[in-house]
Amino acid sequence: MKNLYLFAFLIFPFFVFSQSFTTPGTGVNWTLDDIIAQSPSTLSFDGTNYTLNEELIVSQNDTLRIDTGLTLLIADGIRVTVSGTFLCDAGDQQITIDAVDEATPYDGFRFEEVSEVSIQNTYIAHGGGLKVITPDFSATNCTFSENVSGVSTGAAISLSNGSPQILNNIFSYNDLPAVSSGANTNVSASIIGNFMEANGQSNQNRPQINMGTTGTDTLRIVGNTIMGDPAMDQVGGIAVANLVGGQIVAIIDDNLITNNRYGLTIAGGNAFAYIRGNIIEDNDTQNLPNIGGSGISLNSNTDTQTIIVSNNQFRRNLWGITVIGEASINLGDGAENPGENIFADNGNSGQIYALYNNTDNTLQAKNNCWIEGQDNTSADAESVIFHQVDDSSLGLVVFDPIGCQNWGTENVAIQNFAFYPNPAQNEIHFSNTNNFETVKIFSLRGRLLEKTILQPGSNNLNLDLPHGIYLLQFIRDGQKITKKLIVK
């Protein structure tokens, strides 16, 4: 008889079903308070914080709107799925979305293909990221911090379609890349003005921005600061790859890319890109030149890359630029591309490599400064370029004429700008020789704490801030640079 009972138990096991609340899809605007009224087991409020305890599904035609500054805590493993509209914007007030317990992250947000999503001034942390299938997505002035692999396995924000907008956000210490798209999806995102630091804490071979094919529209990666964590020696800066027979159209301009395994790579054929005005420095964290460390690396099996590179600055990478397989680059053709790239101290094993042409293609590289800080001769350029002269099986690099005319001096001055002391207590000091107009102080959660008008010459900035780490954004004529401040 005991065996019979055991047999019955095996046939009819006990199941535990997870609970969830689904909006009815009747075209209603829902708030968090509305959900509490409808399903108090799903969402609760303790007078300070809202807590989501069960799965939440926003149906097509319905809207979930968060338009006041509040804190939403989400329980272990819980997912929010949106097929309707998700609006998260409280104006100048910050919205916080975090885990109930940082040690047990929630599963994250999944935005279906038919959804519409706008997220602004929101701190999102300790979850499983954002899986963005919809093309109608924007995230502006948000902070994404310490998120892990969950509903999104590709990045803190994983994109799948169209032309989503990722503007002026902070991405810090996420386990995965900051932003990614799939290898077999066409995504032409605008990733503009973001501050990215130390993403990729799982230390996988993935960069902080990891994008696939774009289709015929243009991927824009512009004006970002991408700082690596030297301890994460597998993590690169930016990668754009065509591995599935698609197409790449990209503009990669005015980024600061520093302290990563490598700076920027474009892999695969059928690729067109402008790479202009970037500062690419100290990308050498792995320190294995045979497998990485380039400021820019281009790699293709077919001679179908058109990569136009001008006005960039390459310093202290293991390689300045490497061109591999049948890849190709235009570093200055004396006609439409002015060149004017600057190289300094890119090298490994005691040898300087500004440009390594590891292809049989002839590369145009006119009007560049191959050794910064001095007049360059042809012999100087030859000493830092590896090409047909060094190995007869390789293609030639056409580098005459050469020029070093202090190109980028203004950008160098801006990037080298510093204040003191740091760490600070009550105030900081700096000489405003760059004519910055304003400085904004942000918390690491992205909240604007102070805004100060600056004067030419010496400036003293009084601080009334608790102990901690902050971000200072100095702004001039649309240009901006972000520096970290430690208050002790």
PyMOL commands that set and color helices and strands:
alter all, ss='L'
color gray80, all
select helices_A, chain A and resi 2-11+32-38+378-384+409-415
alter helices_A, ss='H'
color red, helices_A
select strands_A, chain A and resi 20-22+29-30+43-45+50-52+55-58+63-66+71-74+79-82+85-88+95-99+108-111+116-120+122-125+130-132+137-140+143-145+157-159+165-167+170-172+179-181+190-192+195-197+209-211+219-222+225-227+238-241+248-253+256-258+264-267+271-276+279-281+294-300+305-310+313-315+319-325+342-344+347-348+351-352+355-358+363-364+385-386+397-398+427-432+438-443+448-453+457-462+468-476+479-487
alter strands_A, ss='S'
color yellow, strands_A
deselect
rebuild
show_as cartoon
